[in-house]
């Protein structure tokens, strides 16, 4: 029965109306989610997997991250102390007076609580001794302490007075107070932290961003505030220069890099595809239809990602530009098939390509969904973004092209070139001459040689630092500032834990000489521990006994040698006796401590099994060999607690390595499963050929990566999932070709070109993870394109 054109038209219009309703619903949903607070995320750490840790470790990680988060460090380089102090005060005032106040906790060396804390320590002076003082008393070498006190007493810079001498005749307390700040490079003047440089002096100013440094709005506000403050200082002190450090400057660089890459890669991809479509069809409608397909896919991708995650990572957009090269393939297959069969309607063309198109969607979407099973939130977003985009493009083809795709196409040379290419392959690989046969016999040998040498050169590198590479100018400036701060502090730290408070304090004390040895061996530059500020009760009691013995036996001689009034003896012994039961507790110290010191004390933390652990953090700075330090700590005996190096970067890198291996295992299982599934439809011989195309493409790509010296990471492995999906797509379209393959060949050629324009261009990215992803796909898609036409040999159809 002949078809009724009117009914076909009504059906096409109904489909188009359904597509409009779907698109409108998506747009409304996206707008509503944006109004509800959906946002663009630029924090590179948001892409990282979430570590499963015990409660104490999670608390420690959160504490350290909050301490370092949004912190900005500024060094003001000046010629003299007065100039540096004045410039620092002006800078702090300027930052505090900014209209939007993007910075809080603006400070330098001033610490209003230091004086109160010193009073607390003075009240407990009889239970405090430095290591040198303790050793002198243990060896009955108290005369050494007496000589030191006499030198201080008669020094021009002495801070001793009659009141201090009456309570501390050997001036033991000032040395204990100085021991709390062992960094001799840093000093304070008028509340400003100063350090000497090769050309003068540097004042250190610290500020904490009110909002996240990874928020584009906050970045703009904070950098404008800093530039305004710098300009204000330079107006008064034009010779002043600045050094800057902090996550803010890395985040700004990453944001700008991502924006530029999105613009560059997206623009080149679009221009290349526009040119490709025009050369292939010489018509405006295929370009309009392709643009419509892509636009719908992008809308679906945005809305689906925002619906599931509530935000869209900036790197998802960079990866998502690759959607251009995949979603538009559907348009290519439609128009190439229609050009190959000019008398068919749009509905006939869709029916012809529908089985292969649906299988292609299933395999490509499955490849993206497989990426979504990785522990990386950012890559999960990429998976949802691209899978949803493909579904949107697929629905657009089915619902829109029946109405818009009925126009006639001009004849172009594309089909002729495709047919000539296939004919050439058949002639080359079905040789009739002995020389041709000999050459072809050498081809497998050459491929095996490439695979052997390439695969033997492969190495792996799962370090997450390759996620982001900041410009050299930023890292150089940061390293200079870290040197001024004696190495600063790093994200890696030591977590000390124990069953009770006193055991924790004693473990911290046992750790101190171990860290001193590590510093001496240049494993680290510095360590900031609470052991200096919170001595255990056992240590305090021991120090008290040493001082008690000293004063009971030698107080009269000390008073005589120091030329003090003998009347102080009674009051001093009375104070000594009162101190017998008054021990310094962590709670007393924390009550008067600043926020930096409080952050090192975790206190008691309840775990999931209702047990309680006491914990403290030891910050590390200037780490030169973390493995050596870790081994040193592991070789020590900690009878009263546990001492662990917490290295989130290393832990995540280890997880990346595990998932890299699992991803390659997944690939092998998918190859096996696909072979079984396709055998049901195509038979064993053709099914193995279909799977062999992406399998060989993966192996050849691995070999090429080995030859170019690119270490394999999880991002390479994720790219191989797409090589698998897209390679199977190419094979399926050739396997579904009934009588001719030149339409498929033309579509596959355009598909490969568009995919390489999108995915391959990611290899130009300055972010290593994206570069690795793009480079792998550049090789993989190229090999899949070259291998896919050989499927036509297995179909035994006429070319």
C-alpha positions in Angstrom: 0.0 0.0 0.0 1.5 3.4 -0.9 2.4 5.7 1.9 0.2 8.7 2.6 2.5 11.8 2.4 0.1 13.8 4.5 0.2 11.2 7.3 4.0 11.2 7.1 4.0 14.9 7.4 1.7 14.9 10.4 3.9 12.3 12.0 7.0 14.4 11.4 5.3 17.5 12.8 4.2 15.6 15.8 7.7 14.4 16.4 9.0 17.9 16.0 6.5 19.2 18.5 7.5 16.6 21.0 11.1 17.6 20.5 10.2 21.3 21.1 8.4 20.3 24.3 11.4 18.3 25.6 13.8 21.1 24.7 11.6 23.7 26.4 11.3 21.5 29.5 15.0 21.2 29.7 15.6 24.9 29.3 13.0 25.7 32.0 14.6 23.1 34.3 18.1 24.4 33.7 17.0 28.0 34.4 15.2 27.0 37.6 18.3 25.1 38.9 20.5 28.1 38.1 18.2 30.3 40.1 18.3 27.7 43.0 22.1 28.1 43.3 23.6 25.8 40.7 27.0 27.1 39.9 30.3 26.6 38.0 32.9 24.9 40.1 36.6 25.8 39.6 38.2 24.0 42.5 40.6 21.4 41.1 40.3 19.5 44.3 36.6 18.9 43.7 37.6 16.5 40.9 39.5 14.3 43.4 38.1 11.1 45.0 36.8 11.1 48.5 39.1 9.1 50.8 37.5 6.7 53.2 39.2 7.5 56.5 38.6 6.9 60.2 36.9 9.8 62.0 40.1 11.1 63.6 41.9 11.2 60.3 39.0 12.9 58.6 38.9 15.5 61.4 42.6 16.1 61.0 42.4 16.5 57.2 39.4 18.9 57.6 41.3 20.9 60.2 44.5 21.3 58.0 42.5 22.1 54.9 40.5 24.7 56.7 43.7 26.2 58.0 45.3 26.5 54.6 42.1 27.1 52.6 41.7 30.6 51.1 44.9 31.8 52.9 47.0 34.4 51.1 50.6 35.2 52.1 52.3 38.5 51.1 55.9 39.4 51.6 56.7 43.2 51.4 60.3 43.6 50.3 61.9 46.8 51.7 65.3 48.3 52.4 64.8 48.8 56.2 62.8 47.7 59.1 60.9 51.0 59.4 60.0 51.0 55.7 58.8 47.4 55.8 56.7 48.0 59.0 55.1 51.1 57.6 54.3 49.5 54.3 52.8 46.4 56.0 50.6 48.5 58.2 49.4 50.5 55.2 48.7 47.3 53.3 46.7 45.8 56.2 44.7 49.0 56.6 44.0 49.1 52.9 42.8 45.5 52.8 40.6 46.1 55.8 39.0 49.1 54.2 38.0 47.5 50.9 34.3 48.1 50.2 33.3 44.5 49.8 35.8 43.3 52.4 36.9 40.2 50.5 39.5 39.3 53.1 39.1 38.6 56.8 41.7 37.7 59.5 44.2 40.2 58.1 47.3 39.9 60.3 51.0 39.8 60.6 53.2 39.0 63.6 50.9 40.6 66.2 49.4 38.2 68.6 47.3 39.8 71.4 47.1 36.5 73.2 50.9 36.0 73.4 51.2 38.1 76.5 48.4 36.2 78.3 49.9 32.9 77.3 53.3 34.1 78.7 51.6 34.8 82.0 50.2 31.3 82.1 53.6 29.8 81.5 55.2 32.0 84.1 52.8 30.7 86.7 54.0 27.2 85.9 57.7 28.0 85.5 58.8 25.5 88.1 57.6 22.6 85.8 59.2 24.0 82.6 62.7 23.5 81.5 64.5 23.6 78.1 66.4 20.5 77.0 69.7 22.2 77.8 68.5 23.2 81.3 67.2 19.7 82.0 70.5 18.2 81.0 72.5 20.6 83.1 70.5 19.8 86.2 70.6 16.1 85.5 74.4 16.2 85.4 74.6 18.5 88.4 76.1 21.2 86.2 73.9 24.0 87.6 76.9 26.3 87.6 76.5 26.4 83.8 73.0 27.8 84.3 74.4 30.3 86.9 77.0 31.6 84.4 74.3 32.0 81.7 72.1 33.9 84.1 75.0 36.2 85.1 75.7 36.9 81.5 72.1 37.9 80.9 72.0 40.0 84.0 74.9 42.1 83.0 74.1 42.2 79.3 73.1 45.5 77.7 70.1 43.8 76.2 69.0 42.1 79.4 65.3 42.0 80.2 65.8 40.9 83.8 64.4 43.0 86.6 64.2 42.6 90.4 60.7 41.1 90.2 61.7 38.4 87.7 64.9 37.6 89.6 63.0 37.2 92.9 60.8 34.6 91.3 63.4 33.1 88.9 66.9 33.8 90.2 68.6 31.7 87.5 66.5 33.3 84.7 65.3 29.9 83.5 61.9 31.1 82.3 63.0 33.6 79.5 64.9 30.7 77.8 61.7 28.6 78.0 59.7 31.4 76.5 62.2 31.8 73.6 62.1 28.0 73.0 58.4 28.3 72.1 59.4 30.2 68.9 62.5 28.3 67.7 62.5 30.0 64.3 65.3 32.6 64.7 64.9 34.0 61.2 61.5 35.6 62.1 61.2 38.5 64.4 58.5 41.0 65.4 58.5 44.7 65.4 55.4 46.9 66.2 53.2 43.8 65.7 54.7 43.1 62.2 56.5 39.9 61.4 59.9 40.6 59.8 62.6 38.5 58.2 65.9 39.5 56.7 66.6 39.1 53.0 69.7 39.3 50.8 68.8 42.9 49.8 67.0 44.2 52.9 64.1 43.0 54.9 60.7 41.5 54.3 57.5 42.1 56.2 55.0 39.2 56.2 51.2 39.8 56.0 48.6 37.1 56.0 44.9 37.3 55.0 42.1 34.8 54.7 39.6 35.1 51.8 36.0 35.5 53.0 34.8 33.2 50.2 36.4 30.3 48.4 39.4 31.1 46.3 37.9 28.8 43.7 34.8 30.9 43.2 35.2 33.1 40.1 33.4 36.0 41.8 35.6 35.7 44.9 38.7 35.5 42.8 37.8 38.8 41.0 37.0 40.6 44.3 40.2 39.3 46.0 42.6 40.0 43.2 41.2 43.5 42.7 41.5 44.2 46.5 45.1 43.1 46.4 46.0 45.2 43.4 44.3 48.2 44.9 46.2 47.7 48.2 49.5 47.2 46.4 48.9 50.4 44.4 48.1 52.3 47.6 51.3 51.2 49.2 53.5 51.9 46.1 52.1 55.5 46.1 53.8 56.0 49.5 56.7 53.7 48.9 57.5 53.3 45.2 60.6 51.2 45.9 58.5 48.5 47.7 58.0 45.2 45.9 55.7 42.2 46.7 55.8 38.4 46.7 52.5 36.5 46.8 51.5 33.0 47.6 48.3 31.0 48.2 45.7 28.9 46.5 44.1 32.1 45.1 46.8 32.7 42.5 46.8 29.0 41.4 43.0 29.1 41.1 43.0 32.2 39.0 45.6 30.7 36.7 43.6 27.5 36.4 40.4 29.4 35.7 42.0 31.6 33.0 43.7 28.6 31.4 40.4 26.6 31.4 38.5 29.6 29.9 41.1 30.0 27.2 41.1 26.3 26.4 37.3 26.2 26.2 37.3 29.1 23.9 40.2 27.9 21.7 39.3 24.2 21.5 35.6 24.9 21.1 36.1 27.6 18.4 38.6 25.5 16.4 36.3 22.5 16.7 33.3 24.4 15.5 35.1 26.1 12.6 36.7 22.8 11.5 33.3 21.1 11.6 31.5 23.9 9.7 34.2 23.6 7.0 33.9 19.8 7.0 30.1 19.9 6.6 30.3 22.5 3.9 32.9 20.6 1.8 30.9 17.4 2.2 27.4 18.6 1.3 27.7 22.1 -0.1 24.4 22.9 1.6 23.3 25.1 4.4 20.6 22.7 5.8 23.0 20.0 7.0 25.0 22.6 8.8 21.8 24.0 10.5 20.7 20.4 11.4 24.1 19.6 12.8 24.1 22.8 14.8 20.6 22.0 16.1 21.7 18.5 17.0 24.7 19.8 18.9 22.9 22.6 20.7 20.2 20.2 21.9 22.9 17.8 23.1 24.6 20.6 25.0 21.3 21.6 26.7 20.6 18.0 27.7 24.2 17.7 29.0 24.0 20.9 31.1 20.6 20.2 32.7 21.4 16.6 33.5 24.7 17.5 35.1 23.2 20.3 37.2 20.3 18.1 38.2 22.6 15.3 39.6 25.4 17.4 41.0 24.0 20.9 41.6 27.2 22.3 40.0 29.2 22.0 36.8 33.0 21.8 37.1 35.0 24.0 34.8 37.1 21.1 33.7 33.9 19.2 32.8 33.3 22.0 30.2 36.8 21.4 28.8 36.3 17.7 28.5 32.7 18.4 27.4 33.8 20.2 24.3 34.6 16.8 23.0 30.8 16.3 22.8 31.0 18.4 19.7 33.0 15.6 17.9 30.6 12.8 19.0 27.1 14.1 19.0 27.5 15.6 15.5 28.3 12.2 14.2 24.6 11.3 14.0 24.0 14.1 11.6 26.9 12.9 9.4 25.6 9.4 9.2 22.1 10.7 8.3 23.3 13.0 5.5 25.9 10.7 4.1 23.4 7.9 3.9 20.8 10.2 2.4 23.4 11.4 -0.2 24.1 7.8 -1.0 20.4 7.1 -1.5 19.0 10.4 -2.9 15.6 9.0 -3.7 14.9 8.0 0.0 12.8 10.2 2.3 14.2 11.3 5.6 12.1 8.6 7.4 13.6 5.9 5.0 17.1 7.1 5.8 16.5 7.0 9.6 15.1 3.5 9.3 18.2 2.4 7.4 20.6 3.8 10.0 18.4 3.2 13.0 19.9 -0.2 14.1 23.5 0.8 13.8 22.7 4.3 15.3 21.0 2.8 18.3 23.8 0.3 18.9 26.3 3.2 18.5 24.5 5.2 21.1 24.4 2.3 23.5 28.1 1.6 23.2 29.2 5.3 23.4 26.8 6.0 26.3 28.0 2.9 28.0 31.6 4.0 27.6 30.8 7.3 29.2 28.8 5.7 32.0 31.8 3.4 32.7 33.8 6.5 33.3 31.2 7.5 35.8 32.0 4.6 38.0 35.4 6.1 38.8 35.9 7.8 42.2 36.5 11.2 40.7 33.5 13.6 41.0 34.8 15.6 38.1 35.0 12.6 35.8 31.6 11.5 37.0 30.3 14.9 35.8 32.1 14.3 32.4 30.4 11.0 32.1 26.9 12.4 32.8 27.5 15.5 30.7 28.6 13.5 27.6 26.1 10.6 28.0 23.2 13.0 28.4 24.5 15.1 25.4 24.5 12.0 23.2 21.0 11.1 24.2 19.8 14.6 23.4 21.6 14.4 20.0 20.0 11.0 19.3 16.5 12.2 20.1 17.0 15.2 17.9 17.9 13.0 15.0 14.8 10.8 15.5 12.3 13.6 16.2 13.5 16.5 14.1 15.2 15.1 11.0 12.0 13.5 9.7 10.7 17.0 9.1 13.9 19.0 8.3 15.8 16.3 6.4 13.6 15.8 3.3 15.4 18.4 1.2 17.6 17.2 -1.7 21.4 17.3 -1.4 23.8 18.4 -4.0 26.2 15.8 -5.5 29.7 16.2 -4.1 32.9 14.3 -4.5 32.7 12.8 -1.0 31.0 9.6 -1.9 33.4 9.1 -4.8 36.4 9.6 -2.6 35.0 7.2 -0.1 34.4 4.5 -2.7 37.8 5.1 -4.2 39.4 4.7 -0.7 37.6 1.4 -0.1 38.4 0.1 -3.6 42.1 1.0 -3.0 42.1 -0.9 0.3 40.6 -4.0 -1.4 43.2 -3.9 -4.1 46.1 -3.4 -1.7 45.0 -6.1 0.7 43.9 -8.7 -1.9 47.3 -8.7 -3.8 47.8 -10.6 -7.0 51.5 -10.2 -7.3 54.2 -12.0 -5.4 55.9 -8.7 -4.3 52.6 -7.4 -2.9 52.1 -10.6 -1.0 55.6 -10.4 0.5 55.1 -6.8 1.5 51.8 -7.7 3.2 53.4 -10.6 5.0 55.9 -8.1 6.5 53.0 -5.8 7.8 52.1 -8.1 10.8 55.7 -8.3 11.6 56.1 -4.6 11.6 53.0 -4.2 13.8 54.2 -6.8 16.3 57.6 -5.0 16.4 55.9 -1.7 17.2 53.8 -3.3 19.8 56.8 -5.1 21.4 59.1 -2.0 21.6 56.3 0.4 22.5 54.7 -1.7 25.2 58.1 -2.5 26.7 58.7 1.3 27.2 55.5 1.9 29.1 55.6 3.4 32.6 52.9 4.6 34.9 52.5 7.9 36.9 49.5 8.4 39.1 50.6 11.6 40.9 47.6 13.9 41.2 49.9 16.9 40.9 49.6 16.4 37.2 46.0 17.5 37.4 47.1 21.1 37.5 50.4 22.7 36.4 50.6 26.4 37.5 52.6 28.9 35.5 56.3 29.0 36.5 56.1 32.6 37.5 53.5 31.7 40.2 55.4 28.7 41.6 58.7 30.6 41.5 57.2 33.5 43.5 55.7 31.1 46.0 59.0 29.2 46.5 60.7 32.5 47.2 58.1 33.4 49.8 58.3 29.9 51.4 62.1 30.4 51.8 61.4 33.6 53.7 59.0 31.7 56.0 61.6 28.9 56.5 59.7 26.5 54.3 56.2 27.3 55.4 53.9 24.4 56.0 52.7 21.7 53.6 49.5 19.7 53.2 51.3 16.6 54.4 51.4 16.3 58.2 51.8 13.9 61.1 48.8 12.7 63.0 49.6 11.6 66.6 46.9 9.7 68.5 46.4 7.9 71.7 43.8 6.5 74.0 44.0 9.3 76.6 45.3 12.9 76.9 48.5 12.3 78.8 49.6 9.4 76.6 49.1 11.7 73.6 51.3 14.4 75.2 54.0 11.9 76.0 53.9 10.5 72.4 54.3 14.0 71.1 57.4 14.4 73.4 58.8 11.2 72.1 58.3 12.4 68.5 60.3 15.6 69.0 63.8 14.2 68.9 62.9 12.0 66.0 61.8 15.1 64.0 64.9 16.9 65.1 66.9 14.1 63.6 64.9 14.3 60.4 65.6 18.1 60.2 69.3 17.4 60.7 69.2 14.9 57.9 67.4 17.4 55.6 64.3 15.3 55.3 62.2 18.3 56.3 63.0 21.9 57.1 60.8 22.3 60.1 58.1 20.8 62.3 55.5 22.6 64.4 54.4 20.5 67.3 52.4 21.1 70.5 55.0 19.3 72.5 56.8 22.7 73.1 53.6 24.3 74.3 51.9 21.4 76.2 54.4 19.3 78.3 52.9 16.1 79.7 52.3 15.9 83.4 55.1 13.3 83.7 57.5 15.7 82.2 56.3 18.6 84.3 56.7 16.5 87.4 60.2 15.5 86.5 61.1 19.1 85.7 59.6 20.2 89.0 61.7 17.6 90.9 64.9 18.8 89.3 64.2 22.5 90.2 63.0 21.5 93.7 66.3 19.7 94.3 68.2 22.6 92.8 66.7 25.2 95.1 66.6 23.1 98.2 70.3 22.4 97.9 71.8 25.5 96.2 69.4 28.4 96.6 71.6 30.2 99.1 74.6 29.9 96.8 72.6 31.1 93.8 71.4 34.2 95.8 74.9 35.0 96.8 76.4 34.5 93.3 73.7 36.5 91.6 74.0 39.3 94.3 70.4 39.1 95.3 68.6 40.0 98.5 68.4 37.0 100.9 64.8 37.9 101.7 63.6 36.3 98.4 64.4 32.8 99.7 61.3 32.4 101.8 58.9 33.7 99.1 60.6 31.6 96.4 60.3 28.4 98.4 56.7 29.1 99.2 55.9 29.6 95.5 57.9 26.4 94.7 55.8 24.4 97.3 52.5 25.8 95.9 53.5 24.7 92.4 53.8 21.0 93.5 50.2 20.2 92.5 49.4 22.9 90.0 50.2 21.4 86.6 49.8 23.0 83.2 46.9 21.4 81.2 46.1 21.5 77.5 42.9 23.2 78.3 44.7 26.0 80.1 47.0 26.6 77.2 44.2 26.4 74.6 42.2 28.9 76.6 44.8 31.6 75.9 46.3 30.3 72.6 45.8 31.7 69.1 43.8 30.0 66.4 46.9 28.5 64.8 47.9 26.7 68.0 44.3 25.6 68.7 44.1 24.0 65.2 46.9 21.6 66.1 44.9 20.1 69.0 42.1 17.7 67.9 41.2 16.6 71.5 39.0 13.6 71.9 37.2 12.4 68.7 34.6 9.7 68.9 34.7 7.0 66.2 31.9 5.0 64.6 32.4 2.2 67.1 31.9 4.6 70.0 35.6 4.5 71.0 37.4 7.7 71.7 40.8 8.7 70.4 42.8 11.8 71.4 44.6 13.4 68.5 47.1 16.2 67.7 48.6 17.4 64.4 52.3 18.1 63.8 52.7 20.4 60.8 55.6 19.9 58.4 57.4 22.4 56.4 60.0 22.3 53.6 59.5 18.6 52.9 62.4 17.1 51.0 61.9 13.4 51.4 58.5 12.3 52.7 59.3 8.6 52.1 62.4 8.8 54.3 60.5 10.5 57.0 57.7 7.9 56.8 60.2 5.1 57.1 61.9 6.8 60.0 58.7 7.1 61.9 57.7 3.5 61.0 61.0 2.2 62.5 60.3 3.9 65.9 58.5 2.2 68.8 55.5 4.2 70.0 54.4 2.4 73.2 51.8 5.0 74.2 50.2 5.9 70.9 50.3 6.0 67.1 52.3 8.3 64.8 51.3 8.4 61.2 52.2 10.5 58.2 49.0 11.8 56.6 49.6 12.4 52.9 46.3 13.0 51.1 48.1 13.7 47.9 49.9 10.3 48.1 46.7 8.4 49.2 44.7 9.8 46.3 47.5 9.0 43.9 47.5 5.4 45.2 43.8 5.2 44.6 44.3 6.6 41.1 46.8 3.8 40.4 44.3 1.2 41.7 41.5 2.5 39.5 43.9 2.7 36.5 44.5 -1.0 36.9 40.7 -1.7 37.4 39.9 0.4 34.3 42.2 -1.8 32.1 40.6 -4.9 33.7 37.2 -3.4 32.8 38.3 -2.9 29.2 39.3 -6.6 28.9 35.9 -7.7 30.3 34.1 -5.4 28.0 36.0 -6.8 25.0 35.0 -10.3 26.0 31.4 -9.4 26.7 31.0 -7.5 23.5 32.4 -10.5 21.6 29.7 -12.7 23.1 26.9 -10.3 22.5 27.8 -9.5 18.9 28.3 -13.2 18.1 24.5 -13.6 18.6 23.7 -11.1 16.0 26.6 -11.3 13.5 28.3 -14.7 14.1 31.6 -15.4 15.8 33.8 -14.4 12.8 32.3 -10.9 12.3 31.8 -10.3 16.0 35.5 -10.9 16.6 36.4 -8.6 13.8 34.1 -5.8 15.2 35.8 -6.1 18.6 39.3 -6.5 17.1 39.1 -2.9 15.7 39.0 -1.1 19.0 41.2 -3.8 20.7 44.0 -3.3 18.2 43.5 0.5 18.3 44.0 0.3 22.1 47.2 -1.8 21.9 48.7 0.4 19.1 47.9 3.5 21.1 49.6 2.1 24.2 52.6 1.3 22.1 52.7 4.8 20.7 52.4 6.3 24.1 55.3 4.2 25.2 57.4 5.3 22.2 56.7 9.0 22.9 57.5 8.6 26.6 54.1 9.4 28.0 53.6 7.7 31.4 50.2 5.9 31.7 47.7 7.3 34.2 44.1 6.9 35.0 43.2 9.6 32.5 44.8 7.5 29.7 42.8 4.6 30.9 39.6 6.6 30.9 40.3 7.7 27.3 40.7 4.1 26.3 37.1 3.5 27.3 36.1 6.1 24.7 38.4 4.5 22.1 36.6 1.3 22.8 33.1 2.9 22.5 33.9 4.9 19.4 35.9 2.1 17.7 33.0 -0.3 18.1 30.7 2.4 16.6 32.8 2.6 13.5 32.8 -1.2 13.2 29.1 -1.5 13.7 28.2 0.9 10.9 30.4 -1.1 8.5 28.9 -4.4 9.8 25.4 -3.0 9.2 26.1 -1.9 5.6 24.0 -4.1 3.4 25.1 -3.6 -0.2 27.4 -0.6 -0.3 29.8 0.9 2.2 30.8 4.1 0.6 28.1 6.1 2.5 29.3 4.6 5.8 32.9 5.3 4.8 32.2 8.9 4.2 30.3 9.3 7.4 33.1 7.5 9.4 35.7 9.8 7.8 33.7 12.9 8.8 33.0 11.4 12.2 36.7 10.7 12.8 37.7 14.2 11.6 35.2 15.9 13.9 36.1 13.7 16.9 39.8 14.4 16.3 39.0 18.1 16.1 37.3 17.9 19.5 39.1 15.2 21.4 42.4 15.5 19.6 42.7 19.2 20.3 42.5 18.4 24.0 46.1 17.2 23.6 47.0 21.0 23.3 45.8 21.6 26.9 48.3 22.9 29.4 46.6 20.8 32.1 48.3 17.4 32.0 45.2 15.4 32.8 43.4 16.9 29.8 46.5 16.6 27.6 46.9 12.9 28.4 43.2 12.4 27.7 43.4 14.1 24.3 46.7 12.5 23.3 45.3 9.1 23.9 42.2 9.8 21.9 44.2 11.3 19.1 46.1 8.1 18.6 43.2 5.8 19.4 40.6 7.3 17.1 43.1 7.6 14.3 43.8 3.8 14.6 40.1 2.9 14.9 39.4 4.9 11.7 42.2 3.2 9.8 41.1 -0.3 11.0 37.3 0.0 10.8 37.0 -0.3 6.9 38.5 -3.8 7.1 35.1 -4.9 8.5 33.7 -4.6 5.0 36.0 -7.5 4.0 34.3 -9.7 6.5 30.8 -8.8 5.4 31.6 -10.3 2.0 29.6 -7.5 0.3 30.3 -5.9 -3.0 32.2 -2.6 -2.6 
